[in-house]
């Protein structure tokens, strides 16, 4: 959930709308080709014919084929594909000139993507062009045949494969195949993915510390079960109060008007939404009693919006973070439909009888992964936020990536980098902030030596939004792992019509980017990272 190699792949695909899948792509390694030159590693060539890999065996492999792929969009390479028991599809793509490194991506939402899905093929091509051995998996099911989380109906074991097992088995199997092909083991292994793919990367760091040397987890779905409860909370609140595109645009404008300059710079970005005291019932024009219109909020609408910002409450106490101020802003459409509020189609249904993407995803999680046995007809309206939150406890132990103990990963020299957009309307950004702060408390003040978090103002889920959203965390990670050079900032770009219109440094949390007072506010070199 995890790399963005074209402008269009910054946005969610239509698959999100149809199957409630949160995307698994991440940021591209745009600077990597020049960075790799610095390492002076001789390209390695295969030691055996590609077709011989079709005879590779391990206890998990139940099916395997190997095919030499001619050069096209991607360089010529050996592609190994097959199944790991019971139905985990995997693929390893091995270039003719190998840089000695292994690179793997994750999956969006409930996974099950086809290996040839456009954004996955783009990521494979980019990895091969840079000389990586590349791997991917569908986590054990085909979403075209078993949409959403319904895959558990055919085999309950697929739930565990989806939660964590498939990625771990694929990573180890792929590295073994790579070693067999080139006659040398992988020198370094990297993970780069977003959303659910970010969750997968965090679980690798938490449970399988030896699998990867460097993990880039963008907008990670840290707490799948907490998100599920919050999505039901939001659905109950918003289904009771109609929020039209015009009302959401009004809300977004009032939020920006109130919050933009709090950081000392009026630049169209909310630096840290937590510092803005916004109240929709006070700061948005209220409709007169009994009236409604596009230029005001009714009392019910203001209350519903407030519930989205505050997040679910259980037994009188905050249970899970809400969405941040700025996530409702008008931005380029997540579904390629022009511009609109970041909440539209994600938190707010476009049609009265429709289901927004977040709720659709949460409903599938409740029906098939939380309910034991699955209950395809489970009605979320029966969920009691004071009584029922523990119904999700078991699934939390399987799928959530909340364990802050990274001692094993740290001990073996692993490096972890998380990025999150403050304006994310798919996942709550405080998932990333809270996890980092918990990891800092657990692992001690030296945590930034192996784990850093970068928050991106105005940036939506895995990219997009109104802020500078393109950066190269992968090159920064390789520099960190192989040169010991920890990233002090990530220079991000905002691109409109193929032109860079703004740059801004992303800073290691809790630092923030502050304007020097001179030069253009659209030039990132005029900013520096400082303590808040």
Secondary structure, 3 states (H helix, E strand, C coil): CCCECCCHHHCCCHHHHHHCCCCCCCECCCCHHHHHHCCCCCCECCCCCHHHHHHCCCCCEEEEEEEEECCCCCCCEEEEEEEECCCEEEEEEEECCECCEEEECCCCCCCCCCCCCHHHHHHHHHHHHCCCEEEEECCCCCCCCCCCCHHHHCCCHHHHHHHHHHHHHHHHHHHHHHHHHHCCCCCEEEEEEECHHHHHHHHHHHHCCCCCCEEEEECCCCCHHHHHHHHHHHHHHHHCCCCCHHHHHHHHHHHHHHHHHHHCCCCCCCCCHHHCCCCHHHHCCECCCCCCCCCCECHHHHHHHHHHHHCCEECCEECCCCCCCCCCCEEECCCCCCEEECCECCCECCCCCCCCHHHHHHHHHHHHHHCCCCCCCCCHHHCCCCCCHHHHHHHHHHHCCCCCCCHHHHHCCCEEEEEEECCCCCCCCHHHHHHHHHHHHHHCCCHHHCEEEEEECCECCCCCECCCCECCHHHHHHHHHHHCCCCCEEEEEEEECCEEEEEEEEEECCCEEEECCCCCCCCHHHEEEECC
